[in-house]
């Protein structure tokens, strides 16, 4: 086994590897597109936070929504962001949204209000899927089963 000082001259004299050819790059891109799970961390969508989705959604939605609707959605999304904003979207689950709504029961009294808040959060993440910011809505599949 070589010692570290013995390796240093050899490392310094070896040339760096050749860059991949265009054909090799195309092959790697094709593999990545078909099997992205083999390359964790390479897709920018794996590093998107809840706060980023909410910020971008609100920027896009503001000109399209009535002022009162926008104000309501912004308020509820910012409340959700205070708790989950720093989390990566890919790490969120439907249970996180359900638990947050349950924890906000002191503020969200009726089942109708809870359902509207859930819809506001899900709408923002559906928008992000449509914009290809994220792979999937982490809250998809959560049923609105609040007492009306």
N, C-alpha and C positions, 0 to 999 in steps of 0.2 A: 504494500500500500504506500502510495506517495504521500509525502508530507506537503503541507500547504506551500512552504517556500519553494519546493521543487516544482510545483504546479504553475507558479506565477510566470516563469519564463515561457512555458509552453502555451499558456493562455494568451499571453501577449503576442506571440508569433502566429497563432492560428488566425486565419481570415474569417470574417463574419459569414454566416450562411447567406447563400444567394436568395434574393427576394423571389417570391413565387411568380411564375409566368402568368400571363393573362388567362390561359386555359385552366391553370391550377386555381386561380382566383375565382373563376366562373364556377368551377366544380365545388369549391368551398362554399360559395354563396348559395348554390343549389342545395347542398347538404344542409346548410343553416336554415334555409326556408322550409325545407321538408321536416327537419328534426331540430327545432329550436331548443328543445329541452336538453339536447346534448351540449349546449353552449350557455349554461346559466350565467346571468349577469351581463351578457352582451347586448341584449335587447333593451333599449332605453325605457320601454314600457314596464320593465321590471323594477325601475327605480323611481317611479312616479309616486308622490305622496298624496294623501287625501287633500291636504291644503292646496296643492297645485291644481288638482281637478276642480276644486271648488272655485279657486280664483279664476281659472280660465273659463269655466262655465258661466260665472257671473259676468265676466267681461263680454262674453258672446251673447248672453241672454238679455242684458240691460236694454239695448235698443229695440228688442223685439217684444218686450213685455210691458203691460200696463204698469204704471208706477207703483200702485198698491200691491200688485202681485209680485213685482220684483222686490219690493221692500220686505214682504212676508218671507219669500224664499231666501233672500239674503240673510235675514235675521236667523232663520232656522238653520241654514247651512253654516253660518258662523258659529252658532251654538254647538253644532256637531263638530266643527273644526276645532273648537277649544279643547275637546276631549281627544279626538282622533287625528288631528291635523298632521302630526309628525310621522304617523304610521305610513308604511308603504301600502299602496292599494292592494298589492298581491298578497299581503298578509292579513287582510280584513276578511271577515266572514259574515254571513247573514245574522249570526248570533250577536255580533258586535252592535249592529244597528238595533236589533230587538232589545238588547240589554240597555243601550243608551236611551231608547224611548221609555223603557221601564224605569230607569233611573231618573228620568225627567218627569215622572208622574206628578210631582208636586206642581209643575208648571203646565203640563199637558193634561188637562182634566178629562176631557171627553174622548170617547173612541173616535169620533169624527176628526178631532184635532190631531190625535196620534196618527191616524191614517193619512191625513194631509201632510204631516211632517215626514212620515215615511216616504210618501210619494215625492216630496221635494228632494229628498236625499237621493232616492233611486233615479229620479229624472236627471240629476246632474251626472251621475255615473253612467247612465244610458247614453247621454250626450257624449261623454268622454270615450265610450266604446265606438260610437259612430264617427268620432273624429280620429279614431285609432291612437288615442293617447294611452289607452290601457287595453289589455287583451279581452277582459270580460268584466261585467259588473259584479263585484264581490257580494252584493246584496240581492242579486237576482234569486228569485225563488222564495223570498220571504213573503209569506201570506199576511194580508191585513186581517187580523183576527181580534180586533179590539172591540170592546163592548160599545155599542152605539148609544 
